[in-house]
Every structure is written in structure tokens, then in C-alpha cells.
Amino acid sequence: MRVKIFVRLKEGVLDPQGKAVERSLHTLGYEEVGDVRVGKYIELEIAAPSRQAAEKRAREMCDKLLANPVIEDYRFEIQE
């Protein structure tokens, strides 16, 4: 199963990379852009016997390695 994982900083957590992108976009003339947040996108294949098993493994991977649950939120989508 293909798992698409989206990770982003929690609301209220400073995002210096997002601010740098926002400033750069303003410099390029895109003044209408505001509140830029930068995150991560991870795509992987999981060989699992069921969708529930794939969800469990994806959640474990996110909690242990792919996201920092203290400062980041994540969500994922599974395609069979």
C-alpha cells in the first residue's frame, strides 16, 4: 500500500523556514502572500496484510521517526 505522509509544525511553533520563504516571495513581488508554513511530504510503500495494519505501522513510523510529536502534527493517506 502507498502511504502519503504530510508533516507540518504545530500552530504557535515558530517556522523560520516559512518566514524566509515568505520574505523571498515578497522580494519577488508576491506581496499578497502571508503566513507561509513549510512542512515535509513523505511517500512510502508498506507491505501490510490489511489497511488497518498499514495505518498502525504508518502511525508508529511517524511517532518514532518521521515527525516530532512535540512540535509537529502529521496526517497520512493510504492508497491500496
Backbone torsions as a table, in degrees:
resi	resn	phi	psi	omega
1	MET	NA	141.6	178.8
2	ARG	-91.5	128.7	179.6
3	VAL	-115.5	127.3	176.2
4	LYS	-108.9	120.2	-175.1
5	ILE	-114.0	131.0	179.6
6	PHE	-117.3	121.9	-177.8
7	VAL	-120.6	134.2	176.3
8	ARG	-146.0	158.1	178.3
9	LEU	-66.3	145.3	177.1
10	LYS	-66.4	154.6	175.6
11	GLU	-58.5	139.7	179.3
12	GLY	91.3	-12.8	177.8
13	VAL	-89.0	127.7	-179.4
14	LEU	-59.1	134.4	-179.4
15	ASP	-120.8	84.0	-177.9
16	PRO	-61.9	-34.8	178.5
17	GLN	-66.9	-40.4	176.6
18	GLY	-62.3	-41.6	178.2
19	LYS	-64.3	-39.6	178.9
20	ALA	-64.3	-41.9	178.3
21	VAL	-64.8	-42.6	179.2
22	GLU	-60.3	-46.4	178.4
23	ARG	-61.2	-41.8	-180.0
24	SER	-64.9	-40.1	177.8
25	LEU	-64.8	-39.4	176.7
26	HIS	-62.9	-41.6	178.4
27	THR	-61.0	-33.4	179.5
28	LEU	-82.5	2.0	176.3
29	GLY	99.2	6.8	180.0
30	TYR	-96.5	65.7	-175.4
31	GLU	-66.9	-20.8	-177.5
32	GLU	-74.5	-10.2	-178.1
33	VAL	-80.1	135.9	177.5
34	GLY	-148.3	159.9	176.2
35	ASP	50.8	57.4	179.3
36	VAL	-78.1	131.8	175.3
37	ARG	-123.8	133.5	-179.7
38	VAL	-108.2	136.0	179.7
39	GLY	-133.0	-163.5	179.8
40	LYS	-123.7	147.4	173.4
41	TYR	-124.7	125.8	-178.7
42	ILE	-127.8	134.4	178.2
43	GLU	-126.0	133.2	-179.9
44	LEU	-150.1	163.7	176.7
45	GLU	-104.2	136.0	175.6
46	ILE	-123.7	125.4	173.8
47	ALA	-88.4	101.9	-177.4
48	ALA	-132.7	150.0	-177.5
49	PRO	-73.2	-19.5	-179.2
50	SER	-151.6	165.7	176.9
51	ARG	-62.7	-41.0	179.2
52	GLN	-61.4	-40.2	178.8
53	ALA	-66.3	-39.8	178.5
54	ALA	-65.1	-41.3	177.5
55	GLU	-61.7	-43.5	179.8
56	LYS	-61.4	-46.0	-179.1
57	ARG	-66.9	-41.2	179.2
58	ALA	-62.1	-43.9	178.8
59	ARG	-61.7	-43.3	178.3
60	GLU	-60.5	-45.1	-179.4
61	MET	-62.7	-41.6	179.4
62	CYS	-64.7	-45.1	-178.2
63	ASP	-67.2	-32.8	-175.9
64	LYS	-91.0	-29.7	-172.1
65	LEU	-141.6	-47.0	-167.5
66	LEU	-76.0	-24.1	178.4
67	ALA	-136.2	150.9	174.9
68	ASN	-98.3	101.9	-173.3
69	PRO	-62.6	-15.0	177.7
70	VAL	-71.1	-40.5	-175.5
71	ILE	-120.4	-5.7	-176.4
72	GLU	-125.2	147.7	170.0
73	ASP	-106.5	155.6	175.3
74	TYR	-143.1	159.2	170.2
75	ARG	-144.6	159.9	177.4
76	PHE	-143.8	157.5	177.0
77	GLU	-123.4	141.6	179.5
78	ILE	-118.8	130.0	174.8
79	GLN	-116.7	128.1	-178.3
80	GLU	-85.4	NA	NA
